[in-house]
Amino acid sequence: MLTGFYVTDDELRCIMLNKIFTKTVGYSLKELRKMRVTDLVYKEDLEKAEKIVNRILRGGAVIDEIRYVGGRLDGYLFYTSL
């Protein structure tokens, strides 16, 4: 199974990602470089995502799932594990 991944800076902007991630979310590398990762999070999961980010920034471990909205025209939802 192929896995998409990304690494962000402190402002949650993608600084490293692979092609599988770009295909999964439906945005190009150029588009993703202008976005924060939270721009991809399903709005109902945004509060949960912010708590996860804060936990990570404090050095905590996370095992959880959030939903992302893909960039394709249909705005499909997909789950990701953290």
C-alpha positions in Angstrom: 0.0 0.0 0.0 1.4 3.4 -0.9 1.2 6.2 1.6 1.0 9.9 1.2 2.9 12.0 3.7 3.7 15.7 4.4 5.9 17.6 6.8 5.0 21.2 7.8 6.7 24.2 9.3 5.6 25.9 12.4 2.9 27.8 10.4 1.5 24.4 9.2 2.6 25.0 5.6 3.9 22.0 3.7 7.6 22.0 3.4 8.0 18.4 2.3 5.5 16.0 0.7 5.3 13.2 -1.8 3.4 12.8 -5.0 1.0 10.3 -3.5 -0.2 13.0 -1.1 -0.8 15.4 -3.9 -2.8 12.8 -5.8 -4.7 11.9 -2.7 -5.8 15.5 -1.9 -6.3 16.5 -5.5 -4.1 19.6 -5.3 -0.8 20.2 -7.2 2.5 20.8 -5.4 2.3 24.4 -6.3 -1.2 24.8 -4.8 -0.2 23.0 -1.6 2.8 25.2 -1.1 0.5 28.2 -0.7 -1.9 26.4 1.7 -1.8 25.5 5.4 -2.6 21.9 6.1 -5.6 23.0 8.1 -7.0 24.4 4.8 -7.6 20.8 3.8 -9.3 19.7 7.0 -13.1 19.0 6.9 -14.7 22.0 8.7 -16.4 19.7 11.3 -13.0 18.3 12.2 -11.2 21.6 12.4 -11.4 22.0 16.2 -10.2 18.5 16.7 -7.3 19.1 14.2 -6.2 22.2 16.1 -6.1 20.3 19.3 -4.0 17.6 17.7 -1.6 20.2 16.3 -1.3 21.9 19.7 -0.5 18.5 21.3 2.2 17.8 18.7 3.7 21.3 19.1 4.0 20.6 22.9 5.9 17.4 22.1 3.0 15.0 22.7 2.3 11.9 20.8 -0.8 11.5 18.6 -2.7 8.5 17.4 -6.0 9.7 15.9 -8.0 10.3 12.7 -9.3 13.4 11.0 -11.1 14.0 7.8 -9.7 16.0 4.9 -11.6 17.5 2.0 -10.0 16.7 -1.4 -9.4 19.4 -4.0 -11.3 17.7 -6.7 -14.5 19.3 -7.9 -16.7 16.9 -6.0 -15.0 17.9 -2.7 -14.7 14.2 -1.6 -13.9 13.4 2.0 -11.2 11.0 3.1 -9.8 9.9 6.5 -6.2 10.1 7.5 -4.5 8.7 10.5 -2.0 10.7 12.5 
